Amino acid sequence: MATSSKIIYFDNGCRVCRTGALLASKSGFSEQETLNPLQEMEEGAACDMEKARYCNEVAVYDPATKESRYGVKGILWVLEDKIGKIVRVFLFPPLYILINFFYHIFSYNRRMIAPAYVKMDNDCKPEFHWGFRLVYIVMAGLFSAFISYWMGSSLKEYFTSGYEYLLLVGAGWLIHAAMILVYRVKDKMEYYGNLASIMLAGILMQVPFLFCFHFFGINYNWLYVSLVLSDILMTYMSYRRVKYLDLSQGITFAWWLTLHASAALIFMLCH
């Protein structure tokens, strides 16, 4: 296969993008000199490319031909140099539409999913997209609801059903989200996106414990350990993200208090 001289521009303000670039370099998928942070794009390349595209999606640029491609098509362009034209199968319309849809959910929400927590010069944030933001929040909420139901069904000592536990843990999130509507938060959808990521991270912390409990028979008490670890992780994430968004830490306190107070109240009413 031909050796690619194409330059891949990734968002240095996204930790997932940073990690992906590092892995690509370490694995030999791309040479270090062909992986450049978006924030350090050369003026010549910037003039040849569409800013509205490279801020939203990964950008691939060929300095020899001045051609550029973005997103999934850009990634496949590089892959074609590495493994051949077989990758064009992913351009088959139904498959491409599906892959592109999920890629855009990540791409437009990448600063909500894994921000770098630093302010950068020449930054180029993805545009806000109502559709992809709402889809991300809804998907995070549905996945979290499913795992919470699974957790509640497992904690039979205290809960009669998964629905009871889902009500207990879910009410606080909904109350806090409603409170933000009247709270002085400039960009509410940016906060909601980060809130969805906090919830998702906390739930993902519980998944390995649930899996091991059901399939490997670990001690029941490890489920409670997972809940404590999840709570610690979410509180730490809320602190960091609220600080990153230049908001008052009163929001973190209000979020934590709402979650725990509503859960305690519902538990007492149900028992």
N, C-alpha and C positions, 0 to 999 in steps of 0.2 A: 504494500500500500504506500501511497505517497505520504511524505512527511508534511504535516500541516504547518504552515507559517501564519495561520490565522490567529488573531489576538482575541482573547476572551476577556470581556470587561464584566467584573462582578461587583456587587454592592458591598463595600467594606463596612457599611453601617448595619449589616445583617450578619449575625454570628453563624447562621446556617450556611450562608453564602461563603463566608470566610473559611469555614470548615470544609465545604465542598471544594474550594480552590486548593486548599492545603492537601486534601486527599488526592485530588487530580494530579498535583505535582509529585507527591510521594509515590503514587502508584505508577507513574510514568505515562499516564493518560495525556498529560500536557506538559510541555516544558515550562519551567518557572518563568522564563522571559515572555511567554505568550499569555500569562495570567496577570492581568492588571486591574487594580481597583478602579472602579468607575470614577471615583473622586480625583484620580490622577490621570485622566484621559488627556492625551496630547491634543493640542489645538487643531492640528491638521485632521486627526481622526474625528474630532467633534464636529468639524465643518462638513465632513462627508456623511455624517450619521444624523438620524432623527432624534432630537432630544426627547420628544414626546414618547418615543419608543424605548430608548435605552435607559430612561429613568424607571420605567415600569417593568422591563424584562431584561434578562441577561442579553448582552450584545456581543456579537461575533463579527469581527472586522478583518477583511483581507486587504492589507496595505498595498499589495501588488496591483489589484484590480479596483480598489476603492469600494468594493461591494461590501454590504453589511446585511446581516440577518439577525432576527431577534427571537427570543423565547425558545419554544420547542424546535422551531425550524432552524434556529441558530445552533442549538445543541446537536441536532441531527446532522447538520452541515459539517461539524467537527468530527462526529462519529463516523461519517461516511469516509473521511480521510483515513481513519484508523482501521475500520473493519469492513469497509466496502459498501456497495450499493444496497445490500440487504436491508440496511436501516430504513430505506425508503418505504418499507412496508408500513411504518408508523405514520406515513403521510396518507394512508388509505382513509378517506373521509370519516367514516364512523369512529374509527380508532383515534384518528388525529383530533377530532372534535372533543372526545372524551378526555384524552391526555391533556389537551390544551386548556380545557375547562378547569381541571384540577391544578394544573400548573399556574393558571392565573389566580386561583384562590390563594395559592401560596405567594405568588409574586407580588400581588397587590397588597397583601397583608403581612409581608415578611418583616416589616418593622414592628408589627404587633406580636408576631410569633417569637422572634429572637432578636431583639434590638441589641446593639453594641454598647449602649449606655454612654456614648461619648458624642460630643458635638464636633463635627468635622467641617473643614473648609471645603468649598466647592461641592457641597453635598447635593445630592440629587435624589430626593425621596420619591417613592412611587405616588402617582396621583390617587386621590381618593375616588373609589368606585363604590357607589351605593350597593349595587348587586353583589359584588364579590365580598364586601364587608359583611353584609347581612347573611350571605350563605355561610361564611366562615363562622359567624356567631351562632347561627342555627345548628350547623354541623357539630360545633363544640358542645353546644347545649344538649343535643340529642345523644351524642356519645356519652357525655357525662351522666345523663339521665339513665341510660342503659346500664352503665357500670354501677351507679348508685343503687339501682333496683337489684342488681346482682349482689351487691354488698348487703343490702337489707334482707334479701332472701337467705343469705348465709348467716346473718346474726340472729338466729332464731331464738336465742335466749332472751332477747329484749324486744324483738319486733315480730308482729304477727304476719307481716307480708313485706315484700319489697316496696310496695306502694306507700306504706306507712313511713318507711325510712326515706323514700324519695321525697315525700312531703316535708319531712323533718329537715333534710339538708337543702332542699331546693327552695323553700319559702324565703330564706334569708337572701339568697341571690336575687330573687325577683323583687323583694322589698328594696334592696340596695339599688338595683337598677332603676326602680321607680324614683327613689330619692335623688338620684343623679339628675333626673329630668328637671328638678327645681333647684339643684345645687349650682353654685357658680363655677361650672367647668366649661371652659371656652369651646373645646372640641370634644363634644360628648361621644361621638362615634369613635374617635381615637381611643378614648378611655374605655368604651365598651369593648373595643377590639382587644385591648390589653387585659381587660377583665375576663374575657373569654379564654385568653391564653393562660391566665392564672388558674382558672377553674380546670382547664384541660390538663395542665401540669400536675395539679393536685390529684386528679382522677387517675392519671397515668402512673402516679406513685403507688396507687392501690392495686393496679392490675396484676403485677407479678405475685403479690401476696395472695390475691384471690385465686389465681391460677394454681399456685403451689398448694393452697388449701384444698382445692377441689380435686386436683389430679395427683398430688404427691402426699396428701395427708399431713401437712405440717400442723403444728399445734394451733388450736382455735384462737389463742390469745395474740398470735401474730397479726390477725386482722385488726385488732385494736392498735397494735404498734404501727401498722400502715396508716391508720387514721391520724395518729399523732404526728407522724412524719409528714403526712400530707398537709396537715394544718400548719406545721412549722415552715414547710416549703412555700406554701401559698402566702403566708404572712410576710416572709422575706421577699418574695417576688413583688408583692403589693408595695412594700416599702421602697424597693428599688425603682419600680416603674412609676410610682407617684412622684418620686424625686426626679426621675428622668423627664417627666411631663411638666415639671415645674408647678406641681399642685401642692396643696397643703397636706401634711401627713394626717390631718384630721380626717381625711377621706379613708385612709388605711384603718384608723381607729374605728370610724363609723362602720366600715365594711366588716371588720372583725367582730365588733359588738353586735351588729345586726345578725350576722350568721349564728353566733353562739346564743344570743338571747332568744331568737326565734326558735332555734332548735330545742333549747331547754323548755320553753313554754309549750311547744307542741308535744314534746315528750311527756310533760306533766299532765297535759290534757288527755293524752291517749292512754295514760296509765294511772 
